[in-house]
Amino acid sequence: MVELQSEPDLSPDLQEAFDEAALIAREYLRFGGREPRLLFRREYLPLSRICELVLETNCNLRMPVGVEDNLRRLLRLRSRHRSSYSTGAGCLLKLINDKKQEGGG
């Protein structure tokens, strides 16, 4: 039987990119326009791709409080339950995809 790793690593550069994506997303989700891109490993990637990369890691590492609070405001959540990077990335990706479907980017 293969044992699953409970907290896969999230590379520091991906963690930093997601933290920045979570901050940048606020304006994009509010005003729309073209989906912002972030420099990640010498390539400009849309916020949604940063989220997908985090999801691919299945990382259960807890997000820093500031990043988590920002996502809670975006999602209009009041829960104080701590969230992982994977959970946050999934939620942010859904918000971005919803914005794209309504014609915001």
C-alpha positions, 0 to 999 in steps of 0.5 A, a space after each residue: 500500500 502506498 502511503 500518501 504524504 500529508 503535507 506535500 511541499 510547496 516550493 517557495 517561489 510557487 508559494 510567493 506567486 500564489 500569495 501575490 495572486 491572492 492579493 492581485 485578484 481582488 481588483 481583477 474580480 471587482 473591476 474585470 478586464 484582462 486576467 492579470 499575469 505574474 512572473 513565475 520561473 521566467 514566464 508570465 502566467 495568468 492568476 488561474 494558472 498559478 492556482 492550477 499549479 498549487 492545486 497540482 501539488 495537493 499541498 495541505 500547508 496552511 496559508 499565512 493569515 494575511 493571505 487567508 484573510 484576503 481570500 475570506 474577504 473575496 469569498 465573503 466568508 466569516 469562518 475562522 477555520 484555517 485553510 490550506 494552500 490547495 483549498 485557497 487555490 481551488 476557491 480562488 480559481 473558481 472565482 476567477 473562472 466565474 468572472 471569466 464566464 460573466 465576461 470579466 476577462 
